[in-house]
Amino acid sequence: MQAAKEKVKDGVSAVKAKTKITRAKAEEKAEAATARSHAERELAHERGKAKVAAAKMELHQDKALHREEAIEHRIHKHAATGCLGGHGHARHNKHGVAAAPAPPPGAGAYYPPAAGAGHY
């Protein structure tokens, strides 16, 4: 479901960006048509390119925001269940018994006997 929401949001953002790009190009053409010199036409073209680049950058930022929202949703959804698998139940071994909890750090570590303990 979240992937579908993300896809729809991306589509809406793409349509908005396309509208801004089309508007920027139309404004560029109108400005170039009223320009009196070659330099003014060049300036109009540069402004148009800047507006198009800004619209594309905004689309990219919107898509990144949609990905971030989807990832946050997935993280919070799995964190609420209390386990890594996200299924809401304890992990069991093949006999149907819940697995033992992991030992604390350092438990079961091997410590060699002190020197001169007389083992050999």
Stockholm file with secondary structure:
# STOCKHOLM 1.0

chainA/1-120         MQAAKEKVKDGVSAVKAKTKITRAKAEEKAEAATARSHAERELAHERGKAKVAAAKMELHQDKALHREEAIEHRIHKHAATGCLGGHGHARHNKHGVAAAPAPPPGAGAYYPPAAGAGHY
#=GR chainA/1-120 SS CHHHHHHHHHHHHHHHHHHHHHHHHHHHHHHHHHCCSHHHHHHHHHHHHHHHHHHHHHHHHHHHHHHHHHHHHHHHHHHHHTSSSSSSSCCBCTTSCBCCCCCCTTTTCCCCCCTTSCCC
#=GC SS_cons         CHHHHHHHHHHHHHHHHHHHHHHHHHHHHHHHHHCCSHHHHHHHHHHHHHHHHHHHHHHHHHHHHHHHHHHHHHHHHHHHHTSSSSSSSCCBCTTSCBCCCCCCTTTTCCCCCCTTSCCC
//
